[in-house]
Amino acid sequence: MKQLPPPIKPSLALELAGVIVLKLALLTVIWFAFFADQPHPPAEIDAVAHGLLDRVSASTPPQPPHPQEGASSHAHR
């Protein structure tokens, strides 16, 4: 009876490459399924500046008025 040759095993590098490709494919599917249609915040300069100024003005307490330049109590030398 004729013997069959042993099956060829893929090399470790080929197996790792296959696992990496499979993971990337699954991550791509997950991204498209759950994250692709999420709304993006505005990235224009004016919109960002307006949003930051709103946050700063809402989080800081009101400041007392600054003394005027001419009404200083320090004597000039």
C-alpha positions in Angstrom: 0.0 0.0 0.0 1.2 3.5 -0.9 1.6 6.0 1.9 0.4 9.5 1.7 2.9 12.4 2.3 2.4 14.2 5.6 0.2 17.3 5.4 2.0 20.5 4.9 1.8 22.7 8.0 1.7 26.5 7.5 4.7 28.4 8.9 4.3 30.4 12.1 4.7 33.7 10.2 1.9 32.7 7.8 -0.4 31.7 10.7 0.2 35.0 12.5 -0.4 37.0 9.4 -3.7 35.2 9.0 -4.7 36.0 12.6 -3.8 39.7 12.2 -5.8 39.9 8.9 -8.8 38.3 10.6 -8.6 40.6 13.6 -8.4 43.7 11.4 -11.4 42.5 9.4 -13.4 41.9 12.5 -12.5 45.3 13.9 -13.5 47.0 10.7 -16.9 45.2 10.8 -17.4 46.3 14.4 -16.4 49.9 13.6 -18.9 50.1 10.7 -21.7 48.4 12.8 -21.4 50.6 15.9 -19.3 53.8 15.3 -19.4 54.9 11.7 -22.7 56.8 11.9 -21.9 58.7 15.1 -22.2 62.5 14.8 -19.0 64.5 14.8 -18.5 67.6 16.8 -17.9 70.8 14.8 -14.2 71.4 13.9 -14.4 75.0 12.6 -12.4 77.5 14.5 -15.4 79.8 15.3 -17.5 76.9 16.6 -14.7 75.6 18.8 -13.9 79.0 20.2 -17.6 79.7 20.9 -17.9 76.4 22.7 -14.8 76.9 24.8 -15.8 80.5 25.7 -19.2 79.2 26.8 -17.6 76.6 29.1 -15.1 79.1 30.6 -17.8 81.7 31.3 -20.1 79.1 32.9 -17.3 77.7 35.2 -15.6 80.9 36.4 -17.2 83.0 39.2 -17.7 86.7 38.4 -14.6 88.8 38.9 -14.6 92.1 40.9 -14.0 95.2 38.8 -10.4 96.1 38.2 -9.2 99.4 39.6 -8.7 102.1 37.1 -5.2 103.0 36.0 -5.2 106.6 37.3 -6.8 105.7 40.7 -3.8 103.8 42.0 -2.9 104.2 45.7 0.8 103.8 45.1 2.9 106.9 45.1 5.1 107.5 42.1 8.7 108.2 42.7 
